[in-house]
Amino acid sequence: MKKKKFLAAAVAVALAGGMVFSFAGCDLLVKKPDNNYPYDGAVADGFTGTEAEWLASQYDAGTREHRLYEEAKQEGYTGSYIEFLKELGTGVTDDSAGINRALTSVVAIENVYRQETAYGSGVIISLDKTSGDAFIVTNYHVVYCVSSRYGTLGIGKDLRVGLYGGTGRTLSASFYGGAMEYDIAVLKVTGSEYLRETAEEPVYATAAQIADSDSLTVGQRAYALGNPDGEGFSATGGIVSVEAEQIEITRADNNGKINLLEIRTDAAVNHGNSGGGLFDASGRLVGIVNARSESTGVVAFGYAIPANLAIPLARNIIDNDSSAGGNALVARLGVTMKVQEGKGVYDESSGKYFIEEKVVIDTVEMRSAANAAGLKRGDTLISATLNRAGNSQTVQLTRLHKLSNLLMQARFGDTLTLKVSREGKLTETTVNFNDASYFATIR
């Protein structure tokens, strides 16, 4: 919504999830260097393929072409994915069906205060057509009012949302919660007659289908859907230019800077696109648009907060509303992490180029969850499994941001099983999030 100037940020530690603290434990020495990557952990668990094949297995290809390729293989096709694309002839691809479906989940936002109206966008992530209730994720700077005329006014009191094609009709929304430190806010529409579906009056709004944003690769098609300059809905298309990077932007209250994990795209992003969706070619949400480049010599780049960060954070805010007062309540390990080294791995079968990082623990805070679990400085992170009431989710820690994103999903009483490589040997340890001090309120 507002202009966002930023500088590239070289990030050595994970800032997400309240994981960085100033007090460190006493593990100052690592006896032997650790040479293991996450792939080596997979091999130790029995994986027999190449590193490229293992990395490719961790990603959702997410395109119509790749799904057709998988179907063709089941029917006996023996060629590579690249050969299949040549035979398929992908020069002309119609993504309109997926993008039109995505339009049903995008909303325009008006933030009206005094004599001014600011415009932005949002994405429906939950919709109950019986009650007419909906949760919408957007940017914090879309709903936070800073006016050159009136000064800082805080969260807007008159928030309105509009659906695609709903000319002249806006729905009243309320601020449900948010985290300025991540530029994410959640709005709620309550008891809207317009969103109540009956047999006679169908509702064409939907909750967005969420993609695995960690599966994005450079060159993949991407579409920004939103409400640029408040002039109505539009879609702009481009590609993913960088699948994950850290940038520095101004806080919503103009009081300092924040560093954020972002997807870079060359799809056109304008004022008013903020809070809208970045979608893949299948119409699945991969990010929440929040910035564009305005530095001298850097043009035509837009940025979106990855869905794997934005959506778990929004759901965290919703789940913890009663205990966190509209803020996020995020599990913290009490460590700093860094990328010790990284490499690119190209997979011939999928035609994708993956980055694999060796993420190591740099410091451990005393009296922290990590310290209680026996994690040590120099441990290489291999994988993490979040466990809750018999359900589990495992993430291979091939990138720095993956663990902090996973921790957005942790709740009190959950456990986290971490596989680490220590001095060349694999070991597992379990973190119990059973202490209130292991959680941080993120505003």
C-alpha positions as CSV (number, residue, x, y, z in Angstrom):
1,M,0.0,0.0,0.0
2,K,2.7,2.4,1.0
3,K,6.1,2.7,-0.7
4,K,8.6,0.3,0.7
5,K,12.2,1.1,0.3
6,F,14.6,-1.6,1.3
7,L,18.2,-2.8,1.2
8,A,19.4,-6.3,0.6
9,A,20.1,-8.0,4.0
10,A,22.8,-10.5,4.5
11,V,21.3,-12.8,7.2
12,A,23.4,-15.2,9.2
13,V,20.9,-16.2,11.8
14,A,17.2,-17.1,11.9
15,L,15.2,-14.2,13.1
16,A,11.7,-15.9,12.8
17,G,9.9,-17.4,15.7
18,G,11.6,-15.5,18.5
19,M,14.6,-17.8,18.2
20,V,17.4,-15.2,18.6
21,F,18.6,-14.2,22.1
22,S,21.6,-12.5,23.6
23,F,22.5,-15.1,26.3
24,A,24.4,-18.1,25.1
25,G,25.5,-21.3,26.8
26,C,29.0,-22.6,27.3
27,D,29.4,-25.0,24.4
28,L,32.2,-22.9,22.9
29,L,34.3,-25.7,21.3
30,V,33.4,-28.3,18.6
31,K,35.8,-31.2,18.8
32,K,35.5,-32.3,15.2
33,P,34.1,-30.6,12.1
34,D,30.8,-31.9,10.9
35,N,30.6,-32.6,7.1
36,N,27.0,-33.9,6.9
37,Y,24.3,-32.2,4.9
38,P,20.6,-33.1,5.3
39,Y,21.0,-35.5,2.3
40,D,23.6,-37.5,4.3
41,G,20.9,-37.9,7.0
42,A,18.5,-39.3,4.4
43,V,21.1,-41.8,3.2
44,A,21.7,-42.9,6.8
45,D,18.0,-43.6,7.0
46,G,18.1,-45.8,3.9
47,F,17.6,-43.5,0.9
48,T,19.5,-45.0,-2.1
49,G,19.1,-42.4,-4.8
50,T,21.3,-39.4,-5.7
51,E,21.3,-36.1,-3.9
52,A,19.4,-34.5,-6.8
53,E,16.7,-37.2,-6.6
54,W,16.4,-36.8,-2.9
55,L,16.1,-33.0,-3.1
56,A,13.5,-33.3,-5.9
57,S,11.5,-35.7,-3.8
58,Q,11.1,-33.0,-1.1
59,Y,9.4,-30.5,-3.4
60,D,5.9,-30.3,-4.9
61,A,6.4,-29.7,-8.6
62,G,3.0,-27.9,-8.5
63,T,2.5,-27.4,-12.2
64,R,0.0,-28.8,-14.7
65,E,2.8,-30.0,-16.9
66,H,4.5,-32.0,-14.2
67,R,1.3,-33.7,-13.1
68,L,0.8,-34.7,-16.8
69,Y,4.3,-36.0,-16.8
70,E,3.6,-38.1,-13.7
71,E,0.5,-39.5,-15.3
72,A,2.3,-40.3,-18.5
73,K,5.0,-42.2,-16.6
74,Q,2.3,-44.3,-14.9
75,E,1.1,-45.2,-18.4
76,G,4.5,-46.3,-19.5
77,Y,6.3,-43.1,-20.7
78,T,10.1,-43.5,-20.2
79,G,11.5,-40.2,-21.3
80,S,12.8,-37.4,-19.0
81,Y,10.7,-34.5,-17.9
82,I,12.6,-32.2,-20.3
83,E,11.9,-34.6,-23.2
84,F,8.2,-34.7,-22.1
85,L,8.0,-30.9,-22.1
86,K,9.4,-30.8,-25.6
87,E,6.9,-33.3,-26.8
88,L,4.0,-31.6,-25.0
89,G,4.9,-28.3,-26.5
90,T,4.5,-26.0,-23.6
91,G,5.1,-22.8,-25.5
92,V,1.4,-22.0,-25.3
93,T,0.0,-22.5,-21.8
94,D,-3.3,-21.3,-20.6
95,D,-3.2,-20.6,-16.8
96,S,-6.5,-18.7,-16.8
97,A,-8.6,-21.5,-15.1
98,G,-6.4,-21.6,-12.0
99,I,-6.0,-17.8,-11.9
100,N,-9.8,-17.2,-12.2
101,R,-10.4,-19.7,-9.3
102,A,-7.8,-17.8,-7.3
103,L,-9.7,-14.5,-7.9
104,T,-12.6,-16.0,-5.8
105,S,-10.3,-15.8,-2.8
106,V,-8.9,-12.3,-3.3
107,V,-10.5,-9.2,-1.7
108,A,-10.0,-5.5,-2.1
109,I,-9.5,-3.6,1.2
110,E,-10.4,0.0,2.0
111,N,-9.0,1.5,5.2
112,V,-11.0,4.7,5.7
113,Y,-9.9,7.3,8.2
114,R,-11.1,10.9,8.5
115,Q,-10.9,12.3,5.0
116,E,-8.5,9.8,3.6
117,T,-8.9,6.3,2.2
118,A,-6.0,3.9,1.8
119,Y,-6.3,0.9,-0.5
120,G,-4.9,-2.6,-0.2
121,S,-5.7,-6.2,-0.8
122,G,-6.3,-9.4,1.1
123,V,-6.7,-13.2,0.7
124,I,-9.5,-15.3,2.3
125,I,-7.9,-18.2,4.2
126,S,-11.1,-19.4,6.0
127,L,-14.7,-19.1,5.0
128,D,-17.9,-20.5,6.6
129,K,-20.8,-20.1,4.2
130,T,-23.3,-21.1,6.8
131,S,-22.4,-18.4,9.4
132,G,-21.1,-15.9,6.9
133,D,-17.8,-15.6,8.7
134,A,-14.4,-15.3,7.0
135,F,-10.8,-14.8,8.0
136,I,-8.7,-12.7,5.7
137,V,-4.9,-12.3,5.7
138,T,-3.3,-9.1,4.6
139,N,-0.3,-6.9,5.4
140,Y,-0.1,-5.0,8.7
141,H,0.8,-1.8,6.8
142,V,-2.5,-2.1,4.9
143,V,-4.6,-1.7,8.1
144,Y,-2.2,0.5,10.2
145,C,-2.8,4.2,9.6
146,V,0.1,6.6,9.2
147,S,-0.9,9.8,7.5
148,S,1.2,12.7,6.4
149,R,-1.7,14.9,7.3
150,Y,-2.9,13.4,10.6
151,G,0.2,11.5,11.9
152,T,0.1,8.0,13.3
153,L,-3.4,6.8,13.9
154,G,-2.9,3.1,14.5
155,I,-5.2,0.3,13.4
156,G,-8.0,1.6,11.2
157,K,-11.4,1.6,12.8
158,D,-13.3,1.5,9.5
159,L,-12.1,-1.4,7.4
160,R,-14.1,-2.6,4.4
161,V,-13.5,-5.5,2.0
162,G,-14.9,-6.2,-1.5
163,L,-15.1,-9.3,-3.6
164,Y,-14.2,-9.6,-7.3
165,G,-17.1,-8.4,-9.3
166,G,-18.9,-7.0,-6.3
167,T,-19.2,-3.4,-7.6
168,G,-20.8,-1.1,-5.1
169,R,-20.9,-3.6,-2.3
170,T,-18.4,-3.7,0.6
171,L,-18.4,-5.9,3.7
172,S,-17.5,-4.6,7.1
173,A,-14.4,-6.2,8.6
174,S,-12.6,-6.0,12.0
175,F,-9.0,-6.2,12.9
176,Y,-8.6,-9.6,14.5
177,G,-4.9,-9.6,15.2
178,G,-1.4,-9.2,13.7
179,A,2.3,-9.1,13.9
180,M,3.9,-5.9,12.8
181,E,7.3,-7.6,13.0
182,Y,6.3,-9.8,10.1
183,D,3.9,-7.3,8.3
184,I,1.0,-9.7,8.6
185,A,-2.5,-8.9,9.9
186,V,-5.7,-10.9,10.1
187,L,-9.2,-9.4,9.5
188,K,-12.5,-11.1,10.3
189,V,-15.8,-10.7,8.6
190,T,-18.6,-11.8,10.9
191,G,-22.1,-12.9,10.1
192,S,-22.2,-11.4,6.6
193,E,-25.5,-12.1,4.7
194,Y,-23.6,-11.7,1.5
195,L,-21.3,-14.6,2.4
196,R,-24.2,-16.9,3.6
197,E,-24.9,-19.4,0.9
198,T,-28.3,-20.8,0.2
199,A,-29.7,-23.0,-2.6
200,E,-31.1,-19.9,-4.2
201,E,-28.1,-17.6,-3.6
202,P,-24.8,-19.3,-4.2
203,V,-21.6,-17.6,-2.9
204,Y,-18.7,-17.6,-5.3
205,A,-16.1,-16.6,-2.7
206,T,-13.7,-19.3,-1.6
207,A,-10.8,-19.9,0.8
208,A,-7.5,-19.9,-1.1
209,Q,-5.8,-23.2,-1.9
210,I,-2.4,-23.0,-0.2
211,A,0.8,-24.2,-2.0
212,D,4.1,-25.3,-0.5
213,S,6.1,-22.1,-1.1
214,D,9.3,-23.9,-0.3
215,S,8.7,-25.9,-3.5
216,L,9.1,-22.8,-5.7
217,T,12.0,-22.7,-8.1
218,V,13.4,-19.9,-10.3
219,G,11.6,-19.4,-13.5
220,Q,8.3,-20.8,-12.3
221,R,5.3,-18.7,-13.4
222,A,3.8,-16.4,-10.8
223,Y,0.7,-14.1,-10.8
224,A,0.0,-11.2,-8.5
225,L,-3.7,-10.6,-7.8
226,G,-4.9,-7.5,-6.0
227,N,-6.3,-4.1,-6.0
228,P,-3.6,-1.7,-7.4
229,D,-4.3,2.0,-6.5
230,G,-7.8,1.1,-5.5
231,E,-8.8,1.0,-9.1
232,G,-10.2,-2.5,-9.0
233,F,-9.0,-6.1,-9.3
234,S,-6.2,-7.0,-11.7
235,A,-3.8,-9.8,-12.4
236,T,-0.1,-9.4,-13.4
237,G,2.1,-12.2,-14.4
238,G,5.8,-13.0,-14.4
239,I,8.2,-15.5,-13.0
240,V,9.8,-16.3,-9.7
241,S,13.1,-14.5,-9.8
242,V,14.4,-15.6,-6.4
243,E,12.6,-18.2,-4.4
244,A,13.7,-17.1,-1.0
245,E,15.8,-14.1,0.2
246,Q,15.9,-11.7,3.1
247,I,15.1,-8.0,2.5
248,E,14.8,-5.0,4.8
249,I,11.6,-2.9,4.7
250,T,10.2,-0.1,6.8
251,R,7.9,-1.0,9.7
252,A,4.2,-0.2,9.3
253,D,4.5,2.5,12.0
254,N,7.5,4.0,10.2
255,N,9.5,3.4,13.4
256,G,12.6,1.5,12.2
257,K,13.2,-1.4,9.8
258,I,12.4,-5.1,9.8
259,N,14.0,-8.0,8.0
260,L,11.7,-10.4,6.2
261,L,11.9,-13.6,4.2
262,E,10.5,-12.9,0.8
263,I,9.9,-14.3,-2.7
264,R,11.1,-12.1,-5.5
265,T,9.1,-11.9,-8.7
266,D,9.0,-9.8,-11.8
267,A,5.2,-9.8,-11.9
268,A,4.2,-6.1,-11.7
269,V,3.4,-5.0,-8.2
270,N,1.8,-1.6,-7.5
271,H,0.5,0.4,-4.5
272,G,-2.7,-1.3,-3.5
273,N,-1.4,-4.8,-4.4
274,S,-0.1,-5.0,-0.8
275,G,-1.8,-7.9,1.1
276,G,-3.0,-9.6,-2.1
277,G,-1.8,-12.9,-3.3
278,L,1.0,-14.2,-5.3
279,F,-0.3,-17.4,-7.0
280,D,1.3,-20.2,-9.0
281,A,0.1,-21.3,-12.4
282,S,-2.4,-23.6,-10.8
283,G,-4.0,-20.8,-8.8
284,R,-2.6,-21.8,-5.5
285,L,-1.4,-19.2,-3.0
286,V,2.4,-19.1,-2.7
287,G,2.8,-15.7,-1.0
288,I,1.3,-12.5,0.4
289,V,2.5,-9.5,-1.7
290,N,4.0,-6.7,0.4
291,A,6.7,-4.8,-1.3
292,R,8.3,-3.7,-4.5
293,S,11.8,-2.4,-5.4
294,E,12.3,1.3,-5.5
295,S,16.1,1.6,-5.2
296,T,18.1,3.3,-7.9
297,G,19.1,0.8,-10.6
298,V,16.8,-2.0,-9.3
299,V,13.5,-2.0,-11.2
300,A,10.5,-4.3,-11.9
301,F,10.8,-6.5,-8.8
302,G,7.9,-7.3,-6.5
303,Y,8.1,-9.2,-3.2
304,A,5.8,-11.5,-1.4
305,I,6.0,-13.1,2.1
306,P,6.1,-16.9,1.5
307,A,2.9,-18.8,2.2
308,N,4.9,-21.2,4.4
309,L,5.5,-18.3,6.7
310,A,2.5,-16.0,6.3
311,I,-0.3,-18.6,6.6
312,P,1.1,-20.5,9.7
313,L,1.6,-17.1,11.3
314,A,-2.0,-16.0,10.5
315,R,-3.3,-19.3,11.9
316,N,-1.2,-18.8,15.0
317,I,-2.8,-15.4,15.5
318,I,-6.2,-16.9,15.1
319,D,-5.6,-19.9,17.4
320,N,-3.9,-17.9,20.2
321,D,-6.4,-15.0,20.2
322,S,-7.6,-15.5,23.7
323,S,-4.1,-16.0,25.2
324,A,-2.0,-13.6,23.1
325,G,-4.4,-10.7,22.7
326,G,-4.4,-10.7,19.0
327,N,-0.7,-11.3,18.6
328,A,1.2,-14.4,17.6
329,L,2.5,-16.7,20.3
330,V,5.5,-18.4,18.8
331,A,7.5,-21.3,20.1
332,R,11.2,-20.5,20.6
333,L,14.1,-22.8,20.8
334,G,16.5,-20.3,22.2
335,V,19.2,-20.6,19.6
336,T,20.9,-18.7,16.8
337,M,21.5,-20.4,13.5
338,K,23.7,-19.8,10.6
339,V,24.4,-21.2,7.1
340,Q,27.9,-22.7,7.4
341,E,27.9,-23.5,3.7
342,G,25.6,-24.2,0.8
343,K,25.5,-25.7,-2.7
344,G,23.3,-25.9,-5.8
345,V,22.1,-29.3,-7.0
346,Y,20.6,-29.8,-10.4
347,D,18.1,-32.6,-11.0
348,E,17.9,-33.8,-14.6
349,S,14.6,-35.7,-14.2
350,S,12.6,-32.7,-13.1
351,G,14.7,-30.0,-14.7
352,K,15.0,-28.1,-11.4
353,Y,17.9,-26.5,-9.6
354,F,17.8,-26.8,-5.8
355,I,19.7,-25.1,-3.1
356,E,20.8,-27.2,-0.1
357,E,22.3,-25.4,2.9
358,K,24.2,-26.8,5.9
359,V,22.4,-25.0,8.8
360,V,24.3,-25.2,12.1
361,I,23.5,-24.0,15.6
362,D,25.7,-21.0,16.5
363,T,24.7,-20.3,20.1
364,V,22.4,-21.9,22.6
365,E,20.6,-19.8,25.3
366,M,20.8,-21.1,28.9
367,R,17.5,-22.1,30.5
368,S,16.0,-22.5,27.0
369,A,14.1,-25.3,25.3
370,A,17.1,-26.1,23.2
371,N,19.4,-26.3,26.2
372,A,17.0,-28.6,28.1
373,A,16.9,-30.9,25.1
374,G,20.7,-31.1,24.9
375,L,21.3,-29.2,21.7
376,K,24.8,-27.9,21.3
377,R,26.8,-25.3,19.4
378,G,28.0,-26.7,16.1
379,D,25.1,-29.2,15.7
380,T,24.1,-29.5,12.0
381,L,20.3,-29.5,11.6
382,I,19.1,-32.4,9.5
383,S,15.3,-32.7,10.0
384,A,12.6,-31.6,12.4
385,T,9.3,-33.4,13.2
386,L,6.5,-31.5,15.0
387,N,4.3,-33.8,17.0
388,R,0.8,-33.1,18.3
389,A,-1.8,-35.6,19.6
390,G,-0.7,-38.4,17.3
391,N,-0.2,-36.2,14.3
392,S,3.2,-35.3,13.0
393,Q,4.8,-33.2,10.3
394,T,8.4,-33.7,9.2
395,V,10.5,-31.0,7.4
396,Q,13.9,-31.6,5.9
397,L,16.0,-28.7,7.1
398,T,17.7,-27.9,3.7
399,R,17.3,-24.1,4.1
400,L,17.9,-21.7,7.0
401,H,14.3,-20.5,7.3
402,K,12.5,-23.9,7.4
403,L,12.8,-24.6,11.1
404,S,11.6,-21.1,12.1
405,N,8.7,-21.4,9.8
406,L,7.8,-24.8,11.3
407,L,7.9,-23.4,14.8
408,M,5.1,-21.0,13.8
409,Q,2.8,-24.1,13.9
410,A,3.9,-25.3,17.4
411,R,1.5,-25.0,20.3
412,F,1.8,-25.5,24.0
413,G,2.3,-29.2,24.8
414,D,3.7,-30.1,21.4
415,T,7.0,-31.8,21.0
416,L,9.7,-31.3,18.3
417,T,12.0,-34.1,17.4
418,L,15.2,-32.8,15.9
419,K,17.7,-34.9,14.0
420,V,21.2,-33.4,14.1
421,S,24.6,-34.4,13.0
422,R,27.2,-33.8,15.7
423,E,30.9,-34.4,14.9
424,G,29.8,-36.6,12.0
425,K,27.4,-38.7,13.9
426,L,23.6,-38.6,13.6
427,T,21.5,-38.2,16.8
428,E,18.0,-37.3,17.7
429,T,16.7,-35.2,20.5
430,T,13.2,-34.1,21.6
431,V,12.2,-30.6,22.6
432,N,9.1,-30.4,24.8
433,F,7.2,-27.2,24.6
434,N,5.6,-27.6,28.0
435,D,6.8,-24.4,29.6
436,A,5.2,-21.0,29.0
437,S,8.7,-19.4,28.9
438,Y,9.4,-21.4,25.7
439,F,6.9,-19.1,23.8
440,A,7.3,-15.5,22.8
441,T,4.6,-13.0,22.0
442,I,5.2,-11.5,18.6
443,R,3.6,-8.1,18.0
